[in-house]
Amino acid sequence: MIKYYQLKYIISYGFMANQTVAYFISIVAGSKKLNKKEGDVLVRRLKRQTLKKIGRHYKLTGERIRQIEKTALVKLIKKIYQMILFD
């Protein structure tokens, strides 16, 4: 089972090939579970933007962006579990 910290570690330290990043971006962009801001924050983080830079765009602190990112990842992980269980 995927845990939040494992997914965060993979995204943060760049252990994904470009194709994998593009795949995750397409999943995030097409997700109906995430609101617009959550999706945009995840896409920007996958593209290696800093929390501070994203925060400036939304006029929020880096810490608030991190919280939004965590919430969005938890939502995606729940959706993945549902897909595994019911498919």
C-alpha positions in Angstrom: 0.0 0.0 0.0 1.2 3.5 -0.9 1.7 5.8 2.1 1.7 9.6 1.9 5.3 9.9 2.9 6.4 7.4 0.3 4.7 9.3 -2.5 6.0 12.6 -1.2 9.5 11.1 -1.1 9.3 10.0 -4.7 8.0 13.3 -5.9 10.3 15.5 -3.8 13.6 13.7 -4.7 13.0 13.3 -8.4 13.1 9.5 -8.6 10.6 9.6 -11.5 11.5 9.6 -15.2 10.0 12.3 -17.4 7.4 9.9 -18.7 6.3 9.0 -15.2 6.0 12.7 -14.3 3.9 13.4 -17.4 1.7 10.4 -16.4 1.2 11.7 -12.9 0.4 15.2 -14.2 -2.2 13.8 -16.6 -3.8 11.9 -13.6 -3.8 15.0 -11.4 -5.1 17.3 -14.2 -8.0 14.8 -14.9 -8.9 14.1 -11.3 -12.4 15.2 -10.3 -11.6 14.6 -6.6 -9.3 17.6 -6.5 -10.3 21.2 -6.6 -8.6 23.6 -9.0 -6.0 24.9 -6.5 -5.1 21.4 -5.2 -4.6 20.2 -8.7 -2.5 23.2 -9.7 -0.3 22.9 -6.6 0.4 19.2 -7.3 1.2 19.9 -11.0 3.6 22.7 -10.0 5.3 20.5 -7.4 5.7 17.7 -10.0 7.3 20.3 -12.2 9.8 21.0 -9.4 8.6 24.4 -8.3 9.3 25.4 -4.7 6.7 25.9 -2.1 7.7 29.5 -1.7 7.3 30.2 -5.5 3.8 28.6 -5.6 2.9 30.5 -2.4 3.8 33.8 -4.0 1.5 32.9 -6.9 -1.4 32.3 -4.6 -0.4 34.9 -2.0 -0.1 32.2 0.6 2.8 30.9 2.8 4.9 28.0 1.8 3.6 26.1 4.8 0.0 26.6 3.7 0.9 25.3 0.2 2.5 22.3 1.8 -0.7 21.6 3.7 -2.8 21.9 0.5 -0.3 19.5 -1.2 -0.7 17.0 1.6 -4.5 17.1 1.5 -4.5 16.7 -2.3 -2.1 13.7 -2.1 -4.3 12.1 0.6 -7.3 12.5 -1.6 -5.5 10.9 -4.5 -4.3 8.0 -2.4 -7.8 7.3 -1.2 -9.0 7.3 -4.8 -6.3 4.8 -5.7 -7.3 2.5 -2.9 -10.9 2.7 -4.1 -9.9 1.8 -7.6 -7.8 -1.2 -6.3 -10.6 -2.5 -4.1 -13.5 -2.1 -6.5 -11.9 -2.9 -9.9 
